[in-house]
Amino acid sequence: MFLGLCVANAFSQAQVKTVTGTNLYERALSACVTEQLKQYGNQSSEMRLRLINSIIERDDFLTDKLPTQVGEFKIEYLDRQAIVERYKKRRDDKTRDKESRAEIPVTVISPIWNEGNILKISFRDWWISYNKRVYNQALEGGCIVDFKFDGPLDDFVITKTDLWGI
């Protein structure tokens, strides 16, 4: 029974919640997806759809408590095996438009680090494919969110949201 509870807990995802919490990863995720939509959301309806329906690579420590929805953004947290299965399904989909990519866009969150008194959280956007038992990643770009502690507010505040691309 204990093992069953551990397995169920390992695959649980946080429920929908607001981004005003104290979790810096949650706040950074919200800032990043909002900035990406602002910068790239008007390029095409396909791009907008991709941005508001994100896949983030699941990490037991970093993504465990993150929400599955941030405003209008829907977020899935998939482990590598689930990403591979999603890729195979998309690749083999006979109804998929031949011009659309079979690769899966996946975001990977890096652990927080500091540069002096600035805390940084990085989100890297990859195109994922899987061929001949090889997991392939092509870096597209990403986002870095900077936090600084504000004494009067007694909280960390976002000082910069920086998008970058290849």
C-alpha positions in Angstrom: 0.0 0.0 0.0 2.9 2.4 0.8 4.4 1.8 -2.6 1.0 2.6 -4.2 0.8 5.9 -2.4 4.3 6.8 -3.4 3.6 6.1 -7.0 0.4 8.0 -7.0 2.1 11.0 -5.4 5.1 10.9 -7.8 2.8 11.5 -10.8 0.5 14.1 -9.2 0.4 17.6 -10.6 -0.5 20.8 -8.7 -4.0 22.1 -9.3 -4.8 25.4 -11.0 -3.7 28.2 -8.8 -2.8 31.9 -9.0 0.7 33.1 -9.7 0.8 35.4 -6.6 2.3 32.6 -4.5 5.7 32.6 -3.0 7.1 29.9 -5.3 9.8 31.6 -7.4 9.6 29.0 -10.1 5.8 29.6 -10.5 6.3 33.3 -10.6 9.1 33.0 -13.2 7.1 30.6 -15.3 4.2 33.1 -15.4 6.5 35.9 -16.3 8.2 33.9 -19.0 5.0 32.6 -20.8 3.4 36.0 -20.6 6.5 37.7 -22.2 6.7 35.0 -24.9 3.0 35.5 -25.8 3.5 39.2 -25.9 6.6 39.0 -28.2 5.6 36.0 -30.4 1.9 35.4 -30.0 1.0 37.6 -33.1 3.2 35.7 -35.5 0.6 33.0 -36.4 -2.3 31.2 -34.9 -0.2 28.0 -34.7 2.5 29.9 -32.7 -0.1 31.3 -30.3 -1.7 27.9 -29.8 1.8 26.4 -29.2 2.5 29.1 -26.6 -0.7 28.8 -24.7 -0.5 24.9 -24.7 3.0 24.3 -23.3 4.9 21.1 -22.5 7.5 21.3 -19.8 9.8 18.4 -19.1 8.9 17.0 -15.7 11.4 17.2 -12.9 10.7 15.7 -9.5 12.1 18.7 -7.7 11.5 21.7 -9.9 8.0 21.1 -11.5 6.3 19.0 -8.8 4.4 22.0 -7.3 3.9 24.0 -10.4 0.4 24.7 -11.7 -1.2 23.1 -14.8 -2.7 26.4 -15.7 -1.4 30.0 -15.5 -4.1 32.4 -16.7 -4.9 31.3 -20.3 -1.8 29.1 -20.5 -2.3 25.3 -20.1 0.8 23.4 -19.1 1.6 19.7 -19.2 4.5 18.3 -17.3 5.7 15.2 -19.1 8.7 12.9 -18.4 11.0 11.9 -21.3 9.1 8.7 -22.0 5.8 10.5 -22.3 7.5 13.1 -24.6 8.8 10.3 -26.8 5.3 8.7 -27.0 3.8 12.1 -27.9 6.4 12.6 -30.6 5.8 9.1 -32.1 2.0 9.7 -32.1 2.5 13.1 -33.8 5.0 11.7 -36.3 2.7 8.8 -37.2 -0.5 10.9 -37.4 -1.8 10.5 -40.9 -4.0 13.6 -40.6 -1.1 15.9 -39.7 -0.5 18.5 -42.3 2.8 17.6 -44.1 4.2 21.1 -43.7 3.7 21.1 -39.9 6.6 19.8 -37.8 6.6 16.4 -36.2 9.0 17.6 -33.5 7.5 18.4 -30.1 8.3 21.8 -28.5 9.3 21.2 -24.9 10.6 23.7 -22.3 13.1 22.6 -19.7 13.5 24.5 -16.4 17.0 25.0 -14.9 17.7 25.1 -11.2 17.9 28.6 -9.7 21.3 30.2 -9.5 22.7 33.5 -8.4 24.9 36.2 -9.9 25.7 38.4 -6.9 22.5 39.4 -5.3 20.3 38.5 -8.3 18.6 35.1 -8.5 18.0 33.7 -12.0 15.7 31.0 -13.3 16.2 29.8 -16.9 13.7 28.2 -19.3 15.2 26.6 -22.4 12.9 25.8 -25.4 13.8 22.7 -27.4 12.4 20.9 -30.4 12.3 17.2 -29.5 12.4 14.2 -31.8 13.1 10.5 -31.4 14.6 8.4 -34.1 16.3 5.0 -33.9 16.2 5.0 -30.1 18.0 8.4 -29.9 16.4 11.3 -28.1 17.2 14.4 -30.2 17.1 18.0 -28.9 17.4 21.2 -31.0 17.7 24.4 -29.0 15.4 27.1 -30.1 15.8 29.8 -27.4 14.4 30.5 -24.0 13.8 33.0 -21.2 15.8 34.0 -18.1 13.9 35.7 -15.3 15.8 37.7 -12.7 14.7 38.2 -9.1 16.1 40.6 -6.5 15.1 40.8 -2.8 13.2 43.9 -2.0 13.6 44.7 1.7 10.6 47.1 2.2 8.3 44.5 0.4 10.0 41.6 2.3 9.8 39.6 -1.0 11.7 38.8 -4.1 10.6 40.9 -7.1 11.1 40.2 -10.8 13.6 42.8 -12.1 14.0 41.4 -15.7 12.4 38.9 -18.1 14.9 38.3 -20.9 13.9 36.3 -24.0 16.7 34.9 -26.2 16.8 32.8 -29.3 19.0 30.9 -31.6 
